[in-house]
Structures are given as C-alpha cells and as structure tokens.
Amino acid sequence: MKKITAKNAGMTKAAAGKPVRKVPAKKPSARTTRTTITAQIDVGFGNALYIRGEGPGLSWDKGVLMDCIADDQWLITISDAAKPVVFKFLLNDSTWCVGSDYIVQAGGSAVIAPTF
C-alpha cells in the first residue's frame, strides 16, 4: 500500500501541519465621491472661469481654474466631499457672479448659468 503524504494527496503545506504565514485581509477600497459642477456661460475669448467656496480643494480666498470643455461650458469635479459644496463663480478670479452662493450636495452634480 502506498503511503499518503501531503504532496501526493494534493494538500498544501498548511494542511500537512506546517506553519503558515497569515496575510492580512485586504481592506475594501474607500469609495470616492465625485461632485460635478458645470457652468453654462461664454466668458469671451481670453477670459477664464474660476470657482471659490467651501469644499475639498476650494477656498473663499483664492479661486480654482475650471476646465473649459466647450465654448460655453466650464467643468470642475470635486472629489471626496463629505458635506454639501458651497461656491460661487468668478470671471478671471476677480469679478464675482451676481446672486447668492450656490450649493450642490456631496456626490451630486449641478449645471448652472451664472451671470456677471
């Protein structure tokens, strides 16, 4: 009769009684929220649209340049907002848009047509 060993029984070293190094389980990746803000406005050639406010990467003191994705469309995506993002648009980071502050929920999106 053939002697059965861990090797010929298809068992791993762990099953054969050898010590096994435990590998910690992978932590689930944190889900990233993306808040998208689009401004529908043609600011004219040579001008740029900025955003200031409260939220990750934003401040009321210095604007963040938005991405021009069309002649009359500007976009910014804010990652990891845990609470609503409060903001306003500025032309060339110096002229504020008229009206009250805008608010978009964390993970939401907004399309706004600001006026100056």
FIKOLZA-1660 file (N, C-alpha, C; in steps of 0.1 Angstrom, whole numbers, plus 5000, padded with zeros to 4 digits):
% residues 116
   i   px   py   pz ch aa at
   1 5008 4988 5000  A  M  N
   1 5000 5000 5000  A  M CA
   1 5009 5012 5000  A  M  C
   2 5005 5023 4992  A  K  N
   2 5013 5035 4991  A  K CA
   2 5010 5044 5002  A  K  C
   3 5020 5050 5008  A  K  N
   3 5019 5059 5019  A  K CA
   3 5014 5073 5014  A  K  C
   4 5003 5078 5020  A  I  N
   4 4998 5091 5015  A  I CA
   4 5005 5102 5023  A  I  C
   5 5010 5111 5015  A  T  N
   5 5017 5123 5020  A  T CA
   5 5009 5135 5016  A  T  C
   6 5013 5147 5022  A  A  N
   6 5006 5159 5018  A  A CA
   6 5008 5162 5003  A  A  C
   7 5020 5159 4998  A  K  N
   7 5023 5162 4984  A  K CA
   7 5015 5153 4975  A  K  C
   8 5014 5140 4977  A  N  N
   8 5006 5132 4967  A  N CA
   8 4991 5132 4970  A  N  C
   9 4987 5138 4981  A  A  N
   9 4973 5139 4984  A  A CA
   9 4967 5153 4979  A  A  C
  10 4976 5161 4973  A  G  N
  10 4972 5174 4968  A  G CA
  10 4970 5184 4979  A  G  C
  11 4975 5182 4991  A  M  N
  11 4973 5191 5002  A  M CA
  11 4985 5201 5002  A  M  C
  12 4982 5213 5007  A  T  N
  12 4992 5223 5009  A  T CA
  12 5000 5221 5021  A  T  C
  13 5011 5228 5022  A  K  N
  13 5019 5226 5034  A  K CA
  13 5011 5229 5047  A  K  C
  14 5002 5239 5046  A  A  N
  14 4994 5243 5057  A  A CA
  14 4985 5231 5062  A  A  C
  15 4980 5224 5052  A  A  N
  15 4971 5213 5055  A  A CA
  15 4979 5201 5061  A  A  C
  16 4992 5201 5058  A  A  N
  16 5001 5190 5062  A  A CA
  16 5006 5193 5076  A  A  C
  17 5002 5204 5082  A  G  N
  17 5006 5207 5096  A  G CA
  17 5018 5217 5096  A  G  C
  18 5023 5222 5086  A  K  N
  18 5034 5232 5085  A  K CA
  18 5028 5245 5089  A  K  C
  19 5036 5254 5095  A  P  N
  19 5032 5267 5099  A  P CA
  19 5029 5276 5086  A  P  C
  20 5019 5284 5087  A  V  N
  20 5015 5292 5076  A  V CA
  20 5016 5307 5080  A  V  C
  21 5021 5315 5071  A  R  N
  21 5022 5329 5074  A  R CA
  21 5009 5335 5070  A  R  C
  22 5002 5342 5080  A  K  N
  22 4989 5348 5077  A  K CA
  22 4991 5361 5070  A  K  C
  23 4983 5363 5060  A  V  N
  23 4983 5376 5053  A  V CA
  23 4971 5384 5057  A  V  C
  24 4972 5396 5061  A  P  N
  24 4960 5404 5065  A  P CA
  24 4951 5405 5053  A  P  C
  25 4938 5405 5056  A  A  N
  25 4928 5406 5046  A  A CA
  25 4929 5420 5040  A  A  C
  26 4926 5421 5027  A  K  N
  26 4926 5434 5021  A  K CA
  26 4914 5442 5025  A  K  C
  27 4917 5455 5029  A  K  N
  27 4907 5464 5033  A  K CA
  27 4899 5468 5020  A  K  C
  28 4886 5469 5021  A  P  N
  28 4879 5474 5010  A  P CA
  28 4883 5488 5006  A  P  C
  29 4884 5491 4993  A  S  N
  29 4888 5504 4989  A  S CA
  29 4878 5515 4993  A  S  C
  30 4882 5526 4998  A  A  N
  30 4873 5537 5001  A  A CA
  30 4866 5542 4989  A  A  C
  31 4853 5544 4990  A  R  N
  31 4846 5549 4978  A  R CA
  31 4848 5564 4977  A  R  C
  32 4851 5568 4966  A  T  N
  32 4853 5582 4964  A  T CA
  32 4841 5589 4958  A  T  C
  33 4836 5600 4965  A  T  N
  33 4825 5607 4959  A  T CA
  33 4830 5618 4950  A  T  C
  34 4823 5620 4939  A  R  N
  34 4826 5630 4929  A  R CA
  34 4815 5639 4928  A  R  C
  35 4818 5652 4930  A  T  N
  35 4808 5662 4929  A  T CA
  35 4811 5670 4916  A  T  C
  36 4802 5671 4907  A  T  N
  36 4805 5677 4894  A  T CA
  36 4797 5690 4893  A  T  C
  37 4804 5701 4890  A  I  N
  37 4798 5714 4888  A  I CA
  37 4801 5719 4874  A  I  C
  38 4791 5722 4866  A  T  N
  38 4792 5727 4853  A  T CA
  38 4786 5741 4852  A  T  C
  39 4794 5750 4846  A  A  N
  39 4789 5764 4843  A  A CA
  39 4786 5766 4829  A  A  C
  40 4774 5770 4825  A  Q  N
  40 4770 5772 4811  A  Q CA
  40 4771 5787 4809  A  Q  C
  41 4783 5791 4803  A  I  N
  41 4784 5806 4801  A  I CA
  41 4796 5807 4791  A  I  C
  42 4795 5817 4782  A  D  N
  42 4805 5820 4773  A  D CA
  42 4812 5833 4779  A  D  C
  43 4824 5831 4784  A  V  N
  43 4831 5842 4791  A  V CA
  43 4839 5851 4781  A  V  C
  44 4839 5847 4769  A  G  N
  44 4847 5855 4759  A  G CA
  44 4861 5851 4757  A  G  C
  45 4866 5853 4746  A  F  N
  45 4880 5848 4743  A  F CA
  45 4890 5855 4752  A  F  C
  46 4899 5848 4757  A  G  N
  46 4910 5853 4766  A  G CA
  46 4906 5854 4781  A  G  C
  47 4893 5850 4784  A  N  N
  47 4889 5851 4798  A  N CA
  47 4888 5836 4803  A  N  C
  48 4887 5835 4816  A  A  N
  48 4886 5822 4822  A  A CA
  48 4877 5822 4834  A  A  C
  49 4871 5811 4837  A  L  N
  49 4862 5810 4848  A  L CA
  49 4868 5803 4860  A  L  C
  50 4867 5808 4872  A  Y  N
  50 4872 5803 4884  A  Y CA
  50 4860 5800 4894  A  Y  C
  51 4863 5792 4904  A  I  N
  51 4853 5789 4914  A  I CA
  51 4860 5790 4928  A  I  C
  52 4853 5796 4937  A  R  N
  52 4857 5797 4951  A  R CA
  52 4846 5792 4960  A  R  C
  53 4849 5787 4972  A  G  N
  53 4839 5782 4981  A  G CA
  53 4844 5773 4992  A  G  C
  54 4835 5765 4997  A  E  N
  54 4837 5756 5008  A  E CA
  54 4836 5742 5003  A  E  C
  55 4846 5734 5003  A  G  N
  55 4846 5720 4999  A  G CA
  55 4861 5716 4997  A  G  C
  56 4863 5703 4995  A  P  N
  56 4877 5699 4992  A  P CA
  56 4884 5706 4981  A  P  C
  57 4895 5713 4984  A  G  N
  57 4903 5720 4974  A  G CA
  57 4898 5734 4971  A  G  C
  58 4887 5738 4977  A  L  N
  58 4882 5752 4975  A  L CA
  58 4884 5761 4987  A  L  C
  59 4885 5774 4984  A  S  N
  59 4886 5784 4995  A  S CA
  59 4879 5796 4990  A  S  C
  60 4875 5805 4999  A  W  N
  60 4869 5818 4995  A  W CA
  60 4880 5828 4992  A  W  C
  61 4892 5825 4995  A  D  N
  61 4903 5835 4993  A  D CA
  61 4910 5834 4979  A  D  C
  62 4910 5823 4973  A  K  N
  62 4917 5821 4960  A  K CA
  62 4909 5811 4952  A  K  C
  63 4906 5815 4939  A  G  N
  63 4899 5806 4930  A  G CA
  63 4906 5795 4924  A  G  C
  64 4899 5785 4920  A  V  N
  64 4904 5773 4913  A  V CA
  64 4899 5774 4898  A  V  C
  65 4908 5774 4889  A  L  N
  65 4905 5775 4875  A  L CA
  65 4897 5763 4871  A  L  C
  66 4886 5765 4864  A  M  N
  66 4877 5754 4859  A  M CA
  66 4882 5750 4845  A  M  C
  67 4878 5738 4841  A  D  N
  67 4882 5733 4828  A  D CA
  67 4872 5737 4818  A  D  C
  68 4877 5743 4807  A  C  N
  68 4869 5747 4796  A  C CA
  68 4867 5735 4787  A  C  C
  69 4854 5730 4786  A  I  N
  69 4852 5718 4778  A  I CA
  69 4844 5721 4766  A  I  C
  70 4839 5733 4764  A  A  N
  70 4833 5738 4752  A  A CA
  70 4833 5753 4752  A  A  C
  71 4829 5760 4741  A  D  N
  71 4829 5774 4741  A  D CA
  71 4821 5781 4752  A  D  C
  72 4811 5774 4756  A  D  N
  72 4802 5780 4767  A  D CA
  72 4800 5770 4778  A  D  C
  73 4810 5762 4781  A  Q  N
  73 4809 5752 4792  A  Q CA
  73 4822 5750 4799  A  Q  C
  74 4821 5751 4813  A  W  N
  74 4832 5750 4822  A  W CA
  74 4829 5740 4832  A  W  C
  75 4839 5732 4836  A  L  N
  75 4836 5720 4844  A  L CA
  75 4847 5719 4855  A  L  C
  76 4842 5715 4867  A  I  N
  76 4851 5711 4878  A  I CA
  76 4845 5699 4885  A  I  C
  77 4854 5689 4888  A  T  N
  77 4850 5678 4896  A  T CA
  77 4857 5678 4909  A  T  C
  78 4849 5678 4920  A  I  N
  78 4855 5678 4933  A  I CA
  78 4854 5664 4940  A  I  C
  79 4865 5659 4944  A  S  N
  79 4865 5645 4950  A  S CA
  79 4864 5646 4965  A  S  C
  80 4858 5636 4970  A  D  N
  80 4857 5633 4985  A  D CA
  80 4850 5644 4993  A  D  C
  81 4840 5650 4988  A  A  N
  81 4832 5660 4996  A  A CA
  81 4824 5652 5006  A  A  C
  82 4824 5655 5018  A  A  N
  82 4816 5648 5028  A  A CA
  82 4804 5655 5032  A  A  C
  83 4803 5668 5028  A  K  N
  83 4791 5676 5030  A  K CA
  83 4788 5685 5018  A  K  C
  84 4777 5692 5017  A  P  N
  84 4774 5700 5006  A  P CA
  84 4785 5710 5003  A  P  C
  85 4787 5712 4990  A  V  N
  85 4797 5721 4985  A  V CA
  85 4790 5735 4982  A  V  C
  86 4796 5745 4988  A  V  N
  86 4790 5759 4987  A  V CA
  86 4800 5767 4978  A  V  C
  87 4795 5774 4968  A  F  N
  87 4805 5780 4959  A  F CA
  87 4799 5792 4951  A  F  C
  88 4808 5799 4945  A  K  N
  88 4804 5810 4935  A  K CA
  88 4815 5810 4924  A  K  C
  89 4811 5816 4913  A  F  N
  89 4820 5817 4901  A  F CA
  89 4826 5831 4901  A  F  C
  90 4838 5831 4895  A  L  N
  90 4845 5844 4893  A  L CA
  90 4850 5844 4879  A  L  C
  91 4849 5856 4873  A  L  N
  91 4855 5858 4859  A  L CA
  91 4869 5863 4862  A  L  C
  92 4879 5855 4856  A  N  N
  92 4893 5858 4858  A  N CA
  92 4897 5859 4872  A  N  C
  93 4890 5852 4881  A  D  N
  93 4893 5852 4896  A  D CA
  93 4893 5865 4902  A  D  C
  94 4885 5875 4896  A  S  N
  94 4884 5888 4902  A  S CA
  94 4870 5894 4902  A  S  C
  95 4861 5890 4893  A  T  N
  95 4848 5895 4893  A  T CA
  95 4838 5884 4897  A  T  C
  96 4831 5887 4908  A  W  N
  96 4821 5877 4913  A  W CA
  96 4808 5877 4905  A  W  C
  97 4803 5865 4903  A  C  N
  97 4790 5864 4897  A  C CA
  97 4779 5870 4906  A  C  C
  98 4768 5874 4900  A  V  N
  98 4757 5880 4908  A  V CA
  98 4749 5869 4915  A  V  C
  99 4742 5873 4926  A  G  N
  99 4733 5864 4933  A  G CA
  99 4739 5857 4945  A  G  C
 100 4732 5849 4951  A  S  N
 100 4736 5841 4963  A  S CA
 100 4746 5830 4959  A  S  C
 101 4751 5825 4970  A  D  N
 101 4760 5813 4968  A  D CA
 101 4752 5801 4963  A  D  C
 102 4759 5793 4955  A  Y  N
 102 4753 5781 4950  A  Y CA
 102 4757 5769 4960  A  Y  C
 103 4748 5759 4960  A  I  N
 103 4750 5747 4968  A  I CA
 103 4747 5735 4960  A  I  C
 104 4756 5725 4961  A  V  N
 104 4754 5712 4955  A  V CA
 104 4757 5701 4965  A  V  C
 105 4749 5691 4966  A  Q  N
 105 4751 5680 4976  A  Q CA
 105 4763 5672 4972  A  Q  C
 106 4770 5667 4982  A  A  N
 106 4782 5658 4980  A  A CA
 106 4778 5647 4972  A  A  C
 107 4786 5644 4961  A  G  N
 107 4783 5633 4952  A  G CA
 107 4773 5637 4941  A  G  C
 108 4768 5649 4941  A  G  N
 108 4758 5653 4932  A  G CA
 108 4764 5660 4920  A  G  C
 109 4756 5666 4912  A  S  N
 109 4760 5674 4901  A  S CA
 109 4751 5686 4899  A  S  C
 110 4756 5697 4893  A  A  N
 110 4748 5709 4891  A  A CA
 110 4753 5715 4878  A  A  C
 111 4743 5720 4870  A  V  N
 111 4746 5728 4858  A  V CA
 111 4740 5741 4861  A  V  C
 112 4748 5752 4861  A  I  N
 112 4744 5765 4864  A  I CA
 112 4748 5775 4853  A  I  C
 113 4739 5785 4851  A  A  N
 113 4742 5795 4841  A  A CA
 113 4744 5808 4849  A  A  C
 114 4756 5811 4853  A  P  N
 114 4759 5823 4861  A  P CA
 114 4758 5835 4853  A  P  C
 115 4755 5847 4859  A  T  N
 115 4756 5860 4852  A  T CA
 115 4766 5869 4860  A  T  C
 116 4771 5878 4852  A  F  N
 116 4781 5887 4858  A  F CA
 116 4777 5901 4856  A  F  C
% end
